[in-house]
């Protein structure tokens, strides 16, 4: 205590532990019209070591007064209250020593509603056409401190008693717990909530707005509600049903009951992410909670299911058992992602959702092939920096390595282990090693020996496979899209199919080189060997030419599962991008897929077509027209079979297929598709109830309209804008925004981006516009970004939403010159909070520049090959 000095508390990753919270009693007085609030806070504190300082997190709050009263009722008034904004802390300084024991810290403070969708923030809703203010919260990762002074770290759990004052009487008021008492004072009310169970500060939540709701009850008697915009409660029915079923499933799967008396789900008009798992009060972007029979496509319904399941799953993985520190963020996000697919597969087996999971895995594989990737477990030295790590490594790679481990250990052992883990760490905190210990104890396998290599080092392996006589030879190296080499190694749970899914082998590849005897003399004539069965492992495979040719033949003969057809295509594309295979190899393989494909394979083929068209457009522009014709040839039979209108009783997968095929053909400029799309769009804008443009076909229509729009012919653009302004459904608004920047005319692209800056586009919806800026509009978007730099920073801040500007505007470039230009701009306009995202985007640009150089070396071969493929 003698050595305690103020300087010791600055620049630290965590708060000192000589005082920790046990209970918060928080009263917030909200002024919705002035967008301000005041707070009165009583915190039960345990003083673990004598101190003259109490140090909490606080940010953008004005602290008016504070005092501490010990268990003997002695009151201490601080001699100073220091607010250290850079460290996001408030230091309460006392002249006298606070002795070990319990006491109450009281703080009076005030603040302003946040404008950037974090902390306690303001958003607006329409009430009978009038725009009104409401408030909600987004505290993850480190923004509870913007609402009240607190120990804002996941391990410092406490209970919370929350009271809200000065609430307009007509508004719905929600928090983590049910309301215990409501007092009306004329047109305003005070709302008291029950005290919560132990929880981390980032899970505290408040919503005050105007809603309708519907409710249901789980088998265990938990009341579940879906809060929707007024008059739209029926649109919450599907999500409500999913929430009830997933609560029941997770209670059984984890052998642990849901610990709260209620679960509310709220559709929030403005929300930076997709959804947030606040304990007992999940907040959602409206598109992720509302299901609309007229406007929700099959893809919307599947995503809604997975998002709801993901957030409900967090009530076990994250809320009940919480990561000890942000280093272990993946324990929350990876597991919630994996288990959301597990329960969705139980609810809707016909969706074949584990095949769709492969699309998730691609994002993880793509990011983790960068030098600028990071380990799943990344040391977080400054808490706010964790915001950059809510990414494809924590979610997609995290969930993929979990699936790989489950596949290796077996379903029964895995589920039993998770039940034990929940029981052991319920209401507490855990590290990754704690989970590995429980899994090891249950399975008898030294799990940490295998998994530490997957979570503590970045990257993943590519397995080079050769067949010599009857021996398979394996060699692992790190897969990197750059031309650099690494000596990193993994212990890899390898799986193989030998000519049949009935004949499988699995073993651990524990060294750089490995061998396996396979008696090819007993194989059938058209034998094949597939490594990584159904793509359950997080690694890539490169086969020697003999094995690769046999797999192409197996694909043509429909001998492989859809997941394996997907995997071979995805691995080949990645190997070509990394310049480990020639571009021509990818084209030969794509031609093999000129057959009946399942949805997931067709979807990947379409994505590969899009990427290949763009890279060829920069490498050998003269081949693009013929290459597009080849891509049209791969897809046209599906368009003819599926048509523009759904057939009664068709599967979700057919609906997904129709949407993606027609949109691809529209993007490739297929004349018949464009002509039909524009004709149906005209019928739709004249009569929004027409059956000529079903929901799954609208993206294709919007892309066709914008693809045929120019500054000289602006009619389609104006019609699409008019439709955006008139349509009420958030799903349709999002669909329009995803397509409206796809115009090839730079003048129109600039107008679209300017429109995005207007109040007509909600803050969070920029992510849709930025995701699909036309290839021709890349340079325009970059110029616009630089011109509007200050305005963008002011409107969106420098955190979650801003990263979409980086990825959407920078990554489409394909040259070292543009990478240099972007790099130079950010040297003079540094934003520390997006450093990793920027570096990853720049690396992606340089990877494509290198790929273009390799493709140009094949120019003579590709000229003839593309013409031959286009003429088929």
Buried (B, 14 or more C-beta within 10 A) or exposed (E): EEEBEBEEBEEEBEBBEBBBBBBBBBBBBBBBEEBBBBBBBBBBBBBEEBBBBBBBBBBBBEBEEBBBBBEEEEEBEBEEBBBBEEBBBBBBBBEEEBBEEEBBBBBBBBBBBBBBBBBBBBBBBEBEEEEBBBBBBBBBBBBBBBBBBBBBBBBBBBBBBBBBBBBBEEBBBBBBBBEEEBEEEEEBBBBBBBBBBBBBBBBBBBBBBBBBBBBBEBEEEBBBBBBBBBEBBBBBBBBBBBBBBBBBBBBEBBEBBBBBEBBBBBBBBBBBBBBBBBBBBBBBBBBBBBBBEEBBBBBBBBBBBBBBBBBBBBBBBBBBBBBBBBBBBBBBBBBBBBBBBBBBBBBBEEBBBBBBBBBBBBBBBBBBBBBBBBBBBBEBEBBBBBBBBBBBBBBBBBBBBBBBBBBBBEEEBBBBBBBBBBEBBBEBBBBBBBBBBBBBEBBEBEBBEBBBBBBBBBBBBBBBBBBEEEEBBBBBBBBBBBEEEBEBBBBBBBBBBBBEBEEEBEEBBEEEEBEBEBEBEEBEEEBBBBBBBBBBBBBBBBBEEEBBEBBBBBBBEEBBBBBBBBBBBBBBBBBBBBBBBBBBBBBBBBBBBBEEBBBBBBBBBBBBBBBBBBBBBBBBEEBBEBBBBBBBBBBBEBBEEBEBEBEEEEBBBBBBBBBBBBBBBBBBBBEEBBEBBBBBBBBBBEEEEEEBBBBBBBBBBBBBBBBBBBEEEBEBBEBBBEBBEEBEBBBBBBBBBBBBBBBBBBBBBBBBBEBBBEEEBBBBBBBBBBEBBBBBBBEBBBBBBBEBEEEBBEBBBBBBBBBBBBBBBBBBBBBBEBBEEBBEBBEEEEBEBBBBBBBBBBBBBBBBBBBBEBBEEBEEEBBEBBBEBBEE
